Amino acid sequence: MASLATNLKKAIRDPWKAVLVMRERVLNGYVKLYNGLRGKPASPARPSGIAAFEEVRRYALRRSDINEHLPRLFVETLRVRPRLIVELGVRRGASTFVFERVAQLCEATLVSVDIEDCAEASDYPHWHFIQSDDVALAPRFPAWCAERNLPTQIDVLFIDTSHIYEHTVQEIDAWFPLLAPQALVFFHDTNQRLVYARDDKSIGQGWNNDRGVLRALEEYFDQSFNEQIDFAHVEPGWIIRHHARCSGLTILEKVNFGF
Ligand SMILES: C[S@@+](CC[C@H](N)C(=O)[O-])C[C@H]1O[C@@H](n2cnc3c(N)ncnc32)[C@H](O)[C@@H]1O
């Protein structure tokens, strides 16, 4: 551990960084204390009878920036009976854990993409991991699928990568043309902030992305959204639902209304 003198020298050299580090530590302590007083999240009341869903529910008891959305990702994805699920952003694989289970139930293919090596995230036999920048990959993705006899249109697209506005705009431009005529798109971190709240009344520590993901969606739909509350909205060809807690999850459903 760095000595007090070394830390003091660093703080004198770069006082702004020292303030940020201090803020991080104070916040971290506050979040731990607050959650400690709140206790553990309640276990789900009654088993569903679907083993894969129960695994997801148990997994979702571990608090994280996405845990409360995991059962929702499962249910929403199962509802569309996908053939091809594409996950952009794997890290330690919380969302992968959910998608591989739905994919197994639907005999679907799951393709996960990350700029880092996440090749150990799943052992589902129909899982493919591609280590790549997601925007760079998109133009060659249909050919990549065709070469492997996989469906070339995406039924479920999950986007959880940099959370930076410019990058999210590029992801929308690059990946939306690859969606099936009826498809589901999840964006995580559409309500990202320094301290975010969960439904179980606990809090988590995040970072301020300057509304990057939501701003990209606002631009795409030429609409402003209030990410701090849950909402449902309809646009030509799209149903939009937003869940504000746990850093925010926005679900876009591409639909043909026929009117
Ligand atoms: C928030 S984490 C994903 C969390 C994951 N979905 C989960 O539920 O555990 C973001 C991930 O996106 C990846 N990432 C960031 N920029 C990327 C890019 N341009 N292309 C592909 N992956 C990227 C990072 O390497 C990181 O693993």
The ligand as an ORCA input file, in Angstrom:
! r2SCAN-3c Opt
* xyz 0 1
  C     -20.805     -2.546    -18.685
  S     -19.782     -3.766    -19.335
  C     -20.927     -5.003    -19.876
  C     -21.619     -5.676    -18.754
  C     -22.338     -6.954    -19.119
  N     -23.366     -6.716    -20.109
  C     -22.926     -7.589    -17.896
  O     -24.168     -7.687    -17.795
  O     -22.162     -8.024    -17.010
  C     -19.273     -3.017    -20.816
  C     -18.442     -3.927    -21.710
  O     -18.418     -3.328    -22.998
  C     -17.165     -3.539    -23.563
  N     -16.942     -2.508    -24.599
  C     -16.677     -1.189    -24.422
  N     -16.522     -0.580    -25.602
  C     -16.722     -1.523    -26.555
  C     -16.690     -1.510    -27.987
  N     -16.422     -0.388    -28.665
  N     -16.946     -2.657    -28.643
  C     -17.195     -3.804    -27.969
  N     -17.233     -3.875    -26.606
  C     -16.992     -2.758    -25.915
  C     -16.187     -3.457    -22.387
  O     -14.997     -4.146    -22.690
  C     -17.005     -4.101    -21.261
  O     -16.695     -5.458    -21.127
*
